[in-house]
Amino acid sequence: MDLSFNYKPFPDQNVQTFLTIENITNAPPPVIGGGLTSALYSGMSNNDYDTLGRQYRAGVRFQF
């Protein structure tokens, strides 16, 4: 689950601030078991899931 906020502090100008929180619940990736001949089930790997945990991003966007 992710959360994102955007705010325009000056409505008449092209300035926007933002805050994004990815993996807000800090849920770990699922454990993926393997078969007899491989370490992973076909088509699945931990690359498909967020393995870093919760991430924060904040910044300012503007146009000239």
C-alpha positions in Angstrom: 0.0 0.0 0.0 1.4 3.4 -1.0 0.4 6.9 0.0 1.0 10.1 -2.0 0.3 13.8 -1.4 0.6 16.8 -3.8 0.2 20.4 -2.9 0.3 23.6 -4.9 1.3 26.4 -2.5 1.0 29.1 -5.1 -2.1 28.4 -7.4 -1.0 31.1 -10.0 2.5 29.6 -10.4 3.8 26.2 -11.7 5.2 25.0 -8.3 4.1 21.8 -6.6 5.4 20.0 -3.5 4.9 16.3 -3.0 5.4 13.5 -0.4 5.2 9.8 -1.2 5.4 6.9 1.2 5.8 3.5 -0.5 5.0 0.3 1.4 3.3 2.3 4.2 2.5 -0.9 6.2 6.2 -2.1 5.9 4.9 -5.5 4.9 7.7 -8.0 4.1 7.7 -9.8 0.8 6.1 -13.3 0.7 8.2 -16.4 1.0 8.2 -18.2 -2.3 9.0 -21.8 -2.1 10.7 -23.8 -4.9 10.0 -27.1 -6.6 12.1 -30.2 -6.9 14.1 -28.9 -9.8 14.3 -25.2 -9.2 14.6 -22.7 -6.3 11.5 -20.7 -7.5 8.1 -21.5 -8.9 7.8 -20.8 -12.6 7.2 -17.1 -13.2 7.7 -15.9 -9.6 10.6 -14.3 -7.9 11.2 -11.8 -5.1 12.0 -9.2 -7.8 8.3 -8.8 -8.2 7.9 -7.6 -4.6 9.3 -4.6 -2.6 12.3 -5.9 -0.6 13.5 -2.6 0.8 10.7 -1.9 3.2 9.1 1.5 3.7 10.5 4.3 1.5 9.9 8.1 1.7 10.2 10.7 -1.0 9.6 14.4 -0.8 10.4 17.2 -3.2 9.4 20.2 -5.2 8.4 20.2 -8.9 8.4 23.4 -10.9 8.3 24.6 -14.5 9.8 27.7 -16.1 
